């Protein structure tokens, strides 16, 4: 393994750990304050971060953010706003562990959507991987057992929204630079969340401002680490380690919020993760003929 790949893997592990911490702060703050207000604060920091990066680009701000696909970026912004809001809401209702266990189906939904949206070939083995992943979600949700109610649909809907967002990101990456795809969802999303979240503003307790600052810090750090990760190594090398997000979030859920890891959730998550890793392996496997 090259030094850059080792560095990339280390950065990815650090990235998902910080994202898990951000999830924990989201769960705490949204458990006390309106979800839209909490997501708005996250977007303000996210937008400030990408604007800072844009201003530092050597080609200048206008050239850095220029895009011929603003309509798609606006759609991606709406999808991302909805996905984050649903996930944070889900954290407050069913916790970090169960929410992220269901959300783990997202990479497999990306595989399923890549065929109709991007025109990529979806062979039998990829279809099997998606099917097995769905079985894992069914194991987690235990339909008919009365274990999960409608709140479990929130992370499932969020996974679908983020999968569509990811596929559209790959679509825009075919004919333009990656920075506009990073910049516009943050800026448009911040405007949208300000419209939605500002009317929901609640006075923040003095101690909770410390959590807000930590929330903002993790938002910036996580996105910075993610950028550095993909600068250091190819996505196919580091992506399998993104599943550690579930592990870190579970540790936070158990140790901080007193959540429990139920056997069906652990088993279903293992099935979904295994199917996702198999799909990633298929992507990395050389194609012959």
N, C-alpha and C positions, 0 to 999 in steps of 0.2 A: 504494500500500500504506500502511495506517495505521501510525502510530508503534507502537501496541500490537501489531500483527501483526509488525512488524520485531523488536520486543522479544521476542515469543513465539518467533519463529524462532531468534533468537540464544540464548534460554534452552534451546530444544530441542536445538540443536547442542551447547551446553555440557552438557546433561543426558546425551546419548548418549556424549559424550566421557568423562564421569566414570563412566558405566556400563561403558564399555570398559576403563577403568583398573581398576574393581572386578573385572571379568572376569580381567584380568591377575593381580591379587593372588590371586583364587580359584584360578587355574591354578597359580600358584607354591606356595601353601600346601597345596592338595590334592595336589600332586605329592610333598609331604613327609609330610603328616599325613592322617589318615583323613578322607574326604570328609564324612561325617556330622558330625564334630567341627567342621570348617571351616564348614559351613552353619549349625550351631548358633551359632557365634560371630556370624555374620552376623545371625541372627534375634534374638539378645539385643540387639544394637544397634538393629535395626529396631523391636523392641517398645518399647525405651526411648524411641526417637524419637517413636513414635505416642502413647505415654503422656504424654510431655512436651507434645505438641500438644493432647491431650485435656484436660490439666489447665489449659491456657491458654484453653480455649474459654469464651466469655462466658456460655453457657447452663449451665455446670457439667458435671462429668465424666459423671454419670449420664445427663443429658439428651443429651449429645453422642454417647454410644455406644449409646443405646437403639435397639433394632431388633426388628422383628417377624419377621425372616428369619434368625434365628441359625443354624438348621439349614443353610441355603444358605451362609451365611458360613463355617460349620465345614467344609462340603464344599469351598468355595473355598480354605480354608486348607490342607486336605490336598492338593488339586491343586497349589497353589503350592509347598508343601514338596517334593512329588515332582518337579515341574518343575525347580526350582532344583537339587535334588540330582542329577538326571539330567544337567543341563547341566554342572555342575561336574565330575562324573565324566567326562563326554564331553571336557571340556577336557584332562583328564589323559591321555586315551587317543588322541585324534585332533587335539588342538590347538584354539586359538581360531578360526582361519580356517575350517577345515572344519566345526566345530560350528555356528558362526553362519551359515555358508552354507546348511546344511541347515535351520536354525531359521528362516531368512528366509521359509519357506512359511507361518509362523504367521498373518499377517494374512489370507491367502487362506483358510486353514482357518476363521477367524472368519466370513468371508463365507459359506462353505459351510454352517456350523452355524447361521447367523442365521435361515435359513429354517425348519428343523424345530424349533428351540428357541424362537425369538422370534416366529415367524410372519411374518417379513419376506419380501417378494416377491424371488425370485431369478430375474432374467431371463436370457435367453440370453447376453448379453454378460458378465454376472457369472460364469456357468457356464464360459464360454470362458476368462476370466481365471484361474479356479481350475485349469482343465485345463492351461493353458499353464504355470502355476506348478508343477504336478506334473511336467510335462515337464522343467522346469528342475532339479527335485530329482533326476530320473532321470539327467540329464546329469552332475550333481555326483557321484552315487553310482556311476555306471557299472556297473550290475548285470551280472554275468557276466565282467567284466574282471579281477576279483580285486584291485581297487584298494582298496575299502573292505570291511571285515568287519562283524561284528555291532555293534562300537562306534558305527558310523554311525547305527544305529537309536536310540541314546540321544537325540541332539538332535531326531530326528524324533518320537519319543515325547514329548519335552519340548514340542515345538511343538504337538502335539495337546492335551496337558494344559493348556497355557497358553491355547490357543484356547477350550477349554471354560470355563476360569476367566474369560476375558474376556467370553464370552457370558453367563455367569451374573452377572457384574458389571453388564452392561447390563440384565439382567433385574431385578436388585434396584434399579437406579437409576430404574426406572419409577415406583416408589411410595414411595421414602424418600430421605433425604439421602445425600450421597456419603461423609461422614466415617465412618459405621459400616462401610461397605464397605472403607474403608482401614484402620480400626482393628482389626477382629476377625481378619482373616487374619494380621496381624502378631502379635497376642497369642496366639491359638490355635496358630499356627505355632511360636511360641517355646516354648510348653509341649510341643508334640509333638516338636520337635527336641531339647529338653532330655532327654526320655525316650529318644530314639534316639541322641543324640550323646554324652551324658555318659558312658555306659559305654565309649565309644570314646576317651576322653580320653588324650592323649599329652603328655608333657612338651615344652614349646615352648622351643626354643633361644633364648638371649638376643637374638641378632640378629633372629630371626623375630618377636619381639614388636613390633619396629618395623614389620614388614610387617602384622602383625595390627592395629596402630593405624591404619596407612594404609588397610587394608581396611575398618575400622570407619568411618573418616572419609569414605571414598568412599561407603559405604552410606548414611550420613546425608545427605551433600551431594547425592547423586544423587536421592534421594527428595524432598529439599527443593526442588531445582531443578525436578523434575517437577511438583510442586504449583504453583510459581510460573509454570511454562510454561502450564499450563491455566487459571491465573487471568488471564494476559495475553492469550491468544488462543484461538480455537476450535480444537478438535482437528483438524478437517478442514484447517485452514491449516498447522498445524505437523507433522502426522503424516508427510507425505512426507519430511521431513528426519530422521526417526527411522532411515531406512535408512543414514544416515552411521555408525551404530553399527558396521556391518560394515566400513566403511572404516577407522575408528579402531582396531577390534580387529585388523584385518589388519596395520596399521602396527605395533601392539604385538607381534603374533605374529611378524612378520618381524624387527623390530629387537631385541626382548628375548629371544624364545625360539628364534630361528633357524628359524622355520617357513618353508615355501615356498608361494607362491600358484600352484597348478597351473592350466594352461589350462582343463581341463574345469570346475574349480571356479569360476574367474573367469567363464567363459561361462555356466554354469548359474546362478550368482548373479545375473548380469545379466538373465537370462531371468526368474527369480523376482522380482527387484526391479522389472523393467519391468511384469510382470503385476500386482504389488502396487500400483504407482503408477497403473496403468490402473484398477484397482478403486477406488482412492481418488478418482480423477477422476470415475468414475461416481457415487460418493457425493455429490460436490460439485456435479455437473451438475444444473441445475434440472429438475424433473420436470413435464412438461406433460400436460395431459389428465387 
